[in-house]
Amino acid sequence: MLFVTIISLGLLAIVHGQCALKTIAFSAAIDREQTFDANQVVIYDIVITNHGNAYDNSTGLFTAPVDGMYSFQLNLLTIKEKEGWLELVHNGQLKVSVYAKQDSTYDSSSNSVIIKMKEGDRVNVRAHKKSGLFGRDDELYNTFSGHFLSGL
């Protein structure tokens, strides 16, 4: 007999009296200045956390391992005197955007969203239009994060 209980930030499975916690949470960043063209997928290649291995830092895609509610956060810092306009998309559909532009210095923006997802659904970030993102290996400002909240 299999009993499964879903808790915030992870899955708690009780199988034959054994208990195992599987956390689904990731956070990734960009560590160098990059410019992205319109509709180009932004790949956050520096993985800070990837519990559950649902984020692929070679493609920039988060793939839901189970049905449920997920929370995502997006942070943007532009290259000095450049514009940044990014979109967080779920299965190709826009959910939220971040936009920043400053004529004489850097500018930042952030947003978050909760999305109902099915196993295999995907979330990623893409540029809405040409966007310049700031980054250095010792200053991680541009980040993409997400985690599992609860089952359905």
N, C-alpha and C positions, 0 to 999 in steps of 0.2 A: 504494500500500500504506500502511496506517495502523497505527502502533504506538502504543499508549497505555500509559503506566506511571503508576500512582497512588502518590503519596508523601504522607507526613504533612503536614497543613495545606493540601493543595492538589492540583491535578491537573497532571501534566506530560504534555503531548501532543507527540509527535514526528511531524510530518507533512511528508513529502518533505524530510527533513533539517532542517526548521525546528523550533525548540523554543519552547514557550510555557508559562508557569506561570500557572495560575489558582488563586488562593487563595480558600478558602471559610472565612470567619471573621467574626464580628460581636460587637459589644458595645454595649449600649444601656442607658440609665438614665432615671430619673424625677427631675426637677429642682424639684419643688414638692410640698407636702403634698397627699395625695389619699386619699380613702376609696373603697373598692371594695365593692360588694355581693356576696353569695354567688353564685358561678358567673360573675361578670363577668370578662371578659378584661382582664388588666392590659396596658396599652399603654405600653411603654418608648419614649417619643417622642424622646428625645435620643440620637442615634446617635453613638457614639464611633468605631466602626469598622464597616464593612460591605463587606468585600472579597467580591466575587462577587454582591453585591446580593440575597442570599437572605433577608434579614430585611426585613420591611415595617413601618416605624414608624407607619403609619397604621392598621394592623390588629393589630399585636403578633404577627404570625405569621412563623415561620421556615419556609420551604419548601425541602426538600432538592433541590438541582439534579441530584444524581447518587446512585446507590445507594452505600451504604457505612456505616461506623461513624462516629458523631458524638459529640462530648463537649459537654455543656451545664453551665453553672454558674448558680446563682441565689443572690442575696444580698438580705437583707431587713433594714431598720431601721424599727421602728415609730414612730409619732407618740408623744410622751410620754404615758404612762398609757393607751395603747391596745393592742389586740391585733392581731397580724398572722398570717394563716394562708394561705399560697399553695401552689398545686400546679403542677408542671410536667407538662404532658400531651402525649402523642404520639398524633395522630389521635383525640383525645378521651379517651384512656385515661390514667389517672393513672400517673406514673412515680415521682416523688419529691415530697416536701413540705418546706416550711420553716414553722416556727412560733415566735413570740416574743410574750411578754406580760410587762409589768412594771407594778406598781401605782404606782410613784413616779418612774419615769424612763423612758428609752428602752431598747429591747432589740433584739437582733439575732440572726439565724440565717442559715445558709448550707447549701447542699447541691450535689452534683454527680452526674451520671449519664452513662453511655455508652449510646447507643441505636443499634441496627441499623435503618437507614432505607432505604426505596426512593425513587427519584426521585418527587417530588410529595408525599411524606409531609410532615406539618406538625407543628410543635412550638410550643406557646405556654404562657403562664402565666395561671392564673385564680385568683380568690379562692375559698377553700373556704367561708369565711363572711365577714361584714363585717370588713374589714381596713383599718386606718389606716397609711399609709406616709409616712415622713418624707422631705422633700426640699427642697433649696434650689439655686438656680442655681450656687452656688459650693461645694456639698457634695453629691456624687453617691454616695449609699450604696446605694440600691436599684437593682441591676443585673441584667441577663439577658444571658448571653454563650454563644456556642457556636462550634465549629469542626469541620471535617472531619478525621477521623483517618486513615482508609484505605478503599480500595475493598473490595468483597466478592469 
